[in-house]
Amino acid sequence: MSVAPANPAITEPGRSRSLPDPMGPTTASGRAKAMLTSRVGSVVAIVIALLWTVPIIGMLLSSVRPESEIRTSGWWTFFTNPTFTLENYQEVLFGRASSGALSGFFVNSIVITVPSTVIPLVVATMAAYAFSVLQWKGRDTVFIAVFALQIVPLQMALIPLLRIFSGSAVGEMFPYLAVWFAHACFAMPLATFLLHNFMSEIPRELIEAARVDGAGHVTVFLRVMLPLLVPAIASFAIFQFLWVWNDLLVGLTFTGGNNAVQPLTARLAEMAGSRGQDWHLLTAGAFVSIIVPIVVFLALQKYFVRGLLAGSVKG
């Protein structure tokens, strides 16, 4: 009479039976993984990449072609009659034409985007800690109210915020303050929600161990939670940076047409000229505007992927 082994993963000496894969085809995540890694998924990904890349290549080639050829032929003629010039970039960055120079507006966008990304991240990180770790009366109700603020349309808050800063001494003393405040307010609910969800998945044992060792909330927040939140913070920082950098509505509303503080997108919208005579410069201006976002994304790419996948698979 044979006796079954106590461990179901062990059968005979030298042979073993593997445990079921938690990401197997029977689960939703397993089916999604199998579909995305199949040949059909690879072909679809390649087609999407080509559809996304071809227009960008055409824009890049148009940006280095002379004005006369841009106006008379398509960008694909570059391969049969290649001509190269940097006059478009020189005119865009330092020119005095009706389009104006983008170098000053480029600096304005950096001055607007960096604080508008850092401010909501700092406040939202502390708020997420308060909502996920601290115990206080009405915590869940306040969190639901913060979450509900995401459904408020951006356009509804523009005029009330503009009336607060318009004509005020603080607004005249700090011309960027209004646009910083607007971007921070619009980003705060989503940042708090995402960081709260990420922080809630951190094991409570880590916090309890730190508290047993005598650490207060400040020490727990700075030395325990923040290092673990780096992927989530980097992910939202990329999104927020891109949103603010590519924003046109808030920049136009809160800068009041002042060229000294207007962002790059506001100038790009006017680059074609009053009669559309400078539309050939738009491709060069577009590539100037995407330099910084590409650098930011490549620098934080590894954290971005980790932040997107965090919490998706447990085990």
Buried (B, 14 or more C-beta within 10 A) or exposed (E): EEEEEEEEEEEEEEEEEEEEEEBEEEEEEBEEBEEEEEEEBEEEEEEEEEEEEEEEEBBBBBBBBBBEBBEEEEBEBBEEEEEEEEBBBEBBBEBEEBBBBBEBBBEBBBBBBBBBBBBBBEBBBEBBBBBBBEEEEEEEEBBEEBBEBEEEEEEEBBEEBBEEBEEEEEBEEEBBBBBBBBBBBBBBBBBBBBBBBBBEEBEEEEBEEBBEEEBEBEEBBEEBBEEBBEBBBBBBBBBBBBBBBBBEEBBBBBBBEEEEBBBBBBBBEEBBBEEEEBBBBBBBBBBBBBEBBEEBBEEBEEBBEBBEEBEEEEE
